[in-house]
Amino acid sequence: MIDKLVKESVKGLKPYMPNKYSYKYKMDANESPFILESFVMDKIIGRFKKVSLNYYPDTDANILTKKIAQYVGVEQENIITGNGSDEMIKLLLETFVDKSDTVLAHTPTFVMYKHGCDIIGANYIGIESDDNFNIDVDEIIDASKRLKPKVIFICNPNNPTGNIISKTDIIKIIKQTNAIVVVDEAYIEFGGETVISLVNKFDNLIVLRTLSKAFGLAGIRTGYLVSNTEIINYIKAVKPPYNLNAISQIVGEIILDEKTFISNNIEYIKKQRDKLYAEMKKIDDIIVYPSETNFILFSIDRENIFEELIKRGFMIRPFNGGKLNGCFRVTVGKSEENKLFVDTLREVVKI
């Protein structure tokens, strides 16, 4: 009986199933390799002892949004916080996109854009990148003029390919289309040029950010959306009250005061990324794609690479289908595990 009651747009969806492999090195989810320093944890625990968990959290996360505003250089009124970028994507789609409306993106890109559209029954269209995953901005603009999408998603730097779109090209899309242009900057601390300073210049720009990647806080599921106040007010009308819990707010507030600690981690990861890329390029029979993120995409025309790496303790992200067929994404870790990964990859490629 239940299947007759489920929305048609939901029936074909598959639940997210975490991997059940045993591994020693987790290098599949673009997480930070750094745990919080003890002095930071001491500050967090000190704040936890004072929080009243019998009360709802601040629905607007005012202290956190104030610190985010200082960090990104906008006003507090330009920001909404929530449970990771995923909730921000859900909220903006619920605000602007009706069933059967069109949403445009480049492809391959972050899967949650399509997932969100599938749930509400929107028409999601991806404009194919070239064989090096470069994006034809003019093709996106032309498609927008033909298809008249409500929303255009631009992931910059792009997940899972690691490449970037220039700020000039993004502005071109904003100016020459009549859609809401959503620029997902989840990895912007690792490379590329932000467009956050433009949110009050263009009335159709939204920027997504997260504390999961560069800040190493994937466990607290905190993301934020930056835009002009007109868009913010519409989304606030859709946002559920008290959506970001008090614990996540406290951790976010404290980590945003630790800029030196975070910037040092970011620089370390960028150096390790470049070193890892250079070493992987030396391996025969694989193609390694340049990256401006904290991960590297590579491809190989060989079976059982994923299984052989798992046997040796390395969990990475495999892809199938389309331009990503035969591709794998590895998260940049600390120097020791990166070296072990390259040595192991070199070994399994020869099998």
C-alpha positions as CSV (number, residue, x, y, z in Angstrom):
1,M,0.0,0.0,0.0
2,I,2.7,2.4,1.0
3,D,4.2,2.5,-2.5
4,K,1.0,4.0,-3.8
5,L,1.3,6.9,-1.3
6,V,5.0,7.8,-2.0
7,K,5.6,10.7,-4.4
8,E,6.4,9.6,-7.9
9,S,9.5,11.8,-7.9
10,V,10.8,9.9,-4.9
11,K,10.2,6.3,-6.0
12,G,13.3,6.0,-8.2
13,L,15.7,7.5,-5.6
14,K,18.2,5.3,-3.7
15,P,19.0,6.0,0.0
16,Y,22.6,7.0,0.8
17,M,24.4,3.9,2.0
18,P,27.7,4.5,3.8
19,N,30.5,2.2,2.7
20,K,31.0,-1.0,4.9
21,Y,34.5,-1.7,3.9
22,S,37.3,-2.2,6.4
23,Y,40.1,0.3,5.9
24,K,43.0,2.0,7.6
25,Y,43.3,5.2,5.6
26,K,40.0,7.1,4.9
27,M,40.7,9.1,1.8
28,D,37.3,9.0,0.1
29,A,35.1,11.9,1.4
30,N,37.3,15.1,1.1
31,E,37.5,15.4,4.9
32,S,40.3,17.2,6.7
33,P,43.1,15.0,8.1
34,F,43.4,17.3,11.1
35,I,41.7,16.8,14.4
36,L,41.2,19.9,16.5
37,E,44.1,20.9,18.7
38,S,43.7,20.3,22.4
39,F,43.6,24.0,23.2
40,V,40.7,24.4,20.8
41,M,38.8,21.4,22.2
42,D,39.3,22.8,25.7
43,K,37.6,26.0,24.6
44,I,34.7,24.0,23.1
45,I,34.2,21.9,26.2
46,G,34.3,25.0,28.3
47,R,31.4,26.4,26.3
48,F,29.5,23.1,26.3
49,K,29.4,23.1,30.1
50,K,27.5,26.4,30.0
51,V,25.0,25.7,27.3
52,S,21.4,25.1,28.3
53,L,20.3,22.2,26.2
54,N,16.7,22.4,27.5
55,Y,16.2,25.5,25.4
56,Y,16.0,25.7,21.6
57,P,19.1,27.2,19.9
58,D,19.2,30.7,18.4
59,T,17.1,30.3,15.3
60,D,19.3,32.8,13.4
61,A,22.6,31.7,14.9
62,N,23.4,35.3,15.5
63,I,26.9,34.9,17.1
64,L,27.9,32.5,14.4
65,T,26.6,34.5,11.5
66,K,28.4,37.6,12.9
67,K,31.7,35.8,12.9
68,I,31.1,34.3,9.4
69,A,30.2,37.8,8.1
70,Q,33.5,39.1,9.5
71,Y,35.3,36.2,7.9
72,V,33.9,36.6,4.4
73,G,33.5,40.4,4.4
74,V,29.7,40.9,4.1
75,E,27.0,42.0,6.5
76,Q,25.4,39.6,8.9
77,E,22.0,40.1,7.2
78,N,23.5,38.5,4.1
79,I,23.9,35.1,5.7
80,I,21.8,32.1,6.5
81,T,23.3,29.0,8.3
82,G,22.2,25.4,8.3
83,N,23.0,21.8,8.3
84,G,25.8,21.7,5.7
85,S,25.6,22.9,2.1
86,D,23.0,20.1,1.6
87,E,20.4,21.9,3.6
88,M,21.2,25.2,1.9
89,I,20.7,23.5,-1.5
90,K,17.4,22.1,-0.3
91,L,16.2,25.4,1.0
92,L,17.0,27.4,-2.1
93,L,15.3,24.8,-4.4
94,E,12.2,24.9,-2.2
95,T,12.2,28.7,-2.4
96,F,12.7,29.1,-6.1
97,V,11.8,25.9,-8.0
98,D,8.4,24.4,-8.6
99,K,7.6,21.0,-10.0
100,S,8.6,20.8,-13.7
101,D,10.7,23.9,-13.5
102,T,14.2,23.6,-15.1
103,V,17.5,23.7,-13.2
104,L,20.8,23.9,-15.1
105,A,24.3,22.9,-14.1
106,H,27.5,21.7,-15.6
107,T,28.3,18.0,-15.5
108,P,29.9,16.1,-13.9
109,T,29.5,18.0,-10.6
110,F,28.1,17.6,-7.1
111,V,25.4,15.0,-7.1
112,M,23.2,16.8,-4.5
113,Y,22.0,19.4,-7.0
114,K,20.3,16.7,-9.1
115,H,19.1,14.8,-6.0
116,G,17.4,17.9,-4.7
117,C,15.7,18.5,-8.1
118,D,14.6,14.8,-8.3
119,I,12.8,15.1,-4.9
120,I,10.7,18.1,-5.9
121,G,10.1,16.9,-9.5
122,A,12.2,19.6,-11.2
123,N,13.8,19.1,-14.6
124,Y,17.5,18.9,-14.0
125,I,19.8,19.4,-17.1
126,G,23.6,19.1,-17.0
127,I,25.8,20.7,-19.7
128,E,28.6,18.3,-20.4
129,S,32.2,19.5,-19.8
130,D,35.0,18.5,-22.2
131,D,37.3,15.5,-21.8
132,N,39.5,17.5,-19.4
133,F,36.4,18.6,-17.4
134,N,36.6,22.2,-18.6
135,I,33.3,24.0,-18.7
136,D,32.1,25.9,-21.8
137,V,30.5,29.0,-20.3
138,D,29.0,30.1,-23.5
139,E,27.3,26.8,-23.9
140,I,25.7,27.3,-20.4
141,I,24.5,30.8,-21.4
142,D,23.1,29.5,-24.6
143,A,21.3,26.7,-22.9
144,S,19.9,29.1,-20.3
145,K,18.5,31.3,-23.0
146,R,16.8,28.2,-24.6
147,L,15.6,26.4,-21.5
148,K,14.9,29.3,-19.2
149,P,16.0,27.7,-15.9
150,K,15.0,29.0,-12.6
151,V,18.4,28.1,-11.1
152,I,21.9,27.6,-12.4
153,F,24.4,25.7,-10.2
154,I,28.1,26.4,-10.7
155,C,30.4,24.4,-8.4
156,N,33.7,26.3,-8.1
157,P,36.2,24.6,-7.5
158,N,34.2,21.7,-8.9
159,N,33.6,18.5,-7.0
160,P,34.6,15.8,-8.1
161,T,36.9,17.1,-10.8
162,G,38.9,19.7,-8.9
163,N,39.0,22.3,-11.7
164,I,38.0,26.0,-11.4
165,I,36.0,28.5,-13.4
166,S,37.4,32.0,-13.6
167,K,35.6,34.8,-11.8
168,T,35.3,36.6,-15.1
169,D,33.4,33.6,-16.6
170,I,31.1,33.4,-13.5
171,I,30.2,37.1,-13.8
172,K,29.5,36.5,-17.5
173,I,26.9,33.8,-16.6
174,I,25.4,36.0,-13.9
175,K,25.0,39.0,-16.3
176,Q,23.8,37.1,-19.3
177,T,21.2,34.8,-17.8
178,N,17.9,35.5,-16.0
179,A,18.2,32.7,-13.5
180,I,19.3,32.5,-9.9
181,V,23.0,31.7,-10.2
182,V,24.2,29.5,-7.3
183,V,28.0,29.4,-6.9
184,D,29.0,26.6,-4.6
185,E,32.3,27.5,-3.0
186,A,32.7,24.6,-0.6
187,Y,36.4,24.2,-1.6
188,I,37.2,27.9,-2.3
189,E,39.8,28.1,0.5
190,F,41.9,25.7,-1.4
191,G,41.8,27.5,-4.8
192,G,39.9,29.7,-7.1
193,E,38.6,33.2,-6.7
194,T,35.5,33.9,-4.6
195,V,32.5,35.9,-5.8
196,I,31.1,36.6,-2.3
197,S,31.9,40.3,-2.7
198,L,29.4,40.5,-5.6
199,V,26.3,39.3,-3.7
200,N,25.0,42.9,-3.3
201,K,26.0,43.9,-6.8
202,F,23.9,41.3,-8.5
203,D,20.3,40.5,-7.5
204,N,20.5,36.9,-8.8
205,L,23.6,35.6,-7.0
206,I,23.8,33.1,-4.2
207,V,27.1,31.7,-2.8
208,L,27.3,28.5,-0.8
209,R,30.0,27.8,1.7
210,T,30.8,25.2,4.4
211,L,32.8,24.6,7.5
212,S,33.2,20.9,6.6
213,K,36.2,21.1,4.3
214,A,38.9,23.7,5.0
215,F,37.8,24.2,8.6
216,G,37.8,20.4,9.3
217,L,34.4,20.3,10.9
218,A,32.5,17.8,8.7
219,G,31.2,16.3,12.0
220,I,29.1,19.3,13.0
221,R,27.4,19.6,9.6
222,T,27.5,23.4,9.3
223,G,27.1,25.3,6.0
224,Y,26.0,28.8,5.1
225,L,24.4,30.7,2.3
226,V,25.4,34.2,1.3
227,S,23.2,36.5,-0.8
228,N,21.4,39.9,-1.0
229,T,18.8,40.6,1.6
230,E,15.8,40.1,-0.8
231,I,16.9,36.5,-1.5
232,I,17.8,35.9,2.1
233,N,14.4,37.0,3.3
234,Y,12.6,34.7,0.9
235,I,14.7,31.8,2.0
236,K,14.2,32.6,5.7
237,A,10.5,32.3,5.1
238,V,11.1,28.7,4.0
239,K,13.8,27.8,6.5
240,P,12.5,25.8,9.5
241,P,13.1,27.5,12.9
242,Y,16.0,26.3,15.0
243,N,17.5,24.4,12.1
244,L,21.1,24.6,13.4
245,N,21.6,23.0,16.8
246,A,23.3,24.8,19.7
247,I,26.4,22.5,19.7
248,S,27.2,23.1,16.1
249,Q,26.8,26.8,16.6
250,I,29.3,26.8,19.5
251,V,31.9,24.8,17.7
252,G,31.6,27.1,14.6
253,E,31.9,30.2,16.7
254,I,35.1,29.0,18.4
255,I,36.8,27.7,15.2
256,L,36.2,31.0,13.4
257,D,38.4,32.7,16.1
258,E,41.2,30.3,15.3
259,K,42.3,31.7,12.0
260,T,46.0,31.0,12.3
261,F,45.3,27.3,13.2
262,I,43.0,27.0,10.2
263,S,45.1,28.9,7.7
264,N,48.2,26.8,8.6
265,N,46.2,23.6,8.0
266,I,45.0,24.9,4.6
267,E,48.5,25.8,3.5
268,Y,49.7,22.4,4.5
269,I,47.0,20.6,2.5
270,K,47.6,22.7,-0.6
271,K,51.4,21.9,-0.5
272,Q,50.6,18.2,0.1
273,R,48.1,18.3,-2.8
274,D,50.7,19.6,-5.2
275,K,53.2,17.1,-4.0
276,L,50.8,14.3,-4.3
277,Y,49.7,15.4,-7.8
278,A,53.4,15.5,-8.9
279,E,54.1,12.0,-7.6
280,M,50.9,10.5,-9.1
281,K,51.8,12.0,-12.5
282,K,54.9,9.8,-12.5
283,I,52.9,6.6,-12.4
284,D,52.4,5.0,-15.8
285,D,49.0,4.2,-17.2
286,I,47.0,6.6,-15.1
287,I,45.7,10.1,-16.0
288,V,45.8,12.6,-13.1
289,Y,43.7,15.8,-13.3
290,P,44.9,19.1,-11.9
291,S,43.1,20.1,-8.7
292,E,42.4,23.3,-6.8
293,T,40.8,21.5,-4.0
294,N,41.7,19.1,-1.2
295,F,41.3,16.0,-3.4
296,I,42.7,14.7,-6.7
297,L,40.8,12.9,-9.5
298,F,42.5,10.3,-11.5
299,S,41.5,7.7,-14.1
300,I,42.9,4.3,-15.2
301,D,41.7,1.8,-17.7
302,R,42.2,-1.2,-15.4
303,E,39.8,-3.4,-13.4
304,N,40.0,-4.1,-9.6
305,I,42.0,-1.0,-8.7
306,F,39.5,0.0,-6.0
307,E,39.4,-3.6,-4.6
308,E,43.2,-3.9,-4.6
309,L,43.5,-0.6,-2.7
310,I,40.9,-1.6,-0.2
311,K,42.8,-4.8,0.4
312,R,45.8,-2.7,1.3
313,G,43.8,-0.4,3.6
314,F,43.0,2.6,1.4
315,M,39.5,3.8,1.0
316,I,39.0,6.1,-2.0
317,R,36.0,7.2,-4.0
318,P,35.2,5.3,-7.2
319,F,33.0,6.6,-10.0
320,N,31.1,4.9,-12.8
321,G,29.3,6.2,-15.9
322,G,29.7,9.0,-18.3
323,K,33.0,11.0,-18.3
324,L,33.7,9.7,-14.8
325,N,33.8,6.1,-15.9
326,G,37.1,4.6,-14.6
327,C,37.8,7.6,-12.4
328,F,38.7,7.7,-8.7
329,R,38.9,10.6,-6.3
330,V,41.5,10.5,-3.5
331,T,41.4,13.0,-0.5
332,V,44.7,14.7,0.3
333,G,45.9,13.6,3.6
334,K,49.0,14.1,5.7
335,S,52.4,13.6,4.2
336,E,52.9,10.0,5.5
337,E,49.6,8.6,4.3
338,N,50.0,10.4,0.9
339,K,53.3,8.8,0.4
340,L,51.9,5.4,1.4
341,F,49.0,5.9,-1.0
342,V,51.3,6.7,-4.0
343,D,53.5,3.7,-3.2
344,T,50.5,1.5,-3.0
345,L,48.9,2.8,-6.1
346,R,52.1,2.3,-8.0
347,E,52.1,-1.3,-6.8
348,V,48.5,-2.1,-7.7
349,V,48.8,-0.5,-11.1
350,K,51.4,-3.1,-12.0
351,I,49.2,-6.0,-11.1
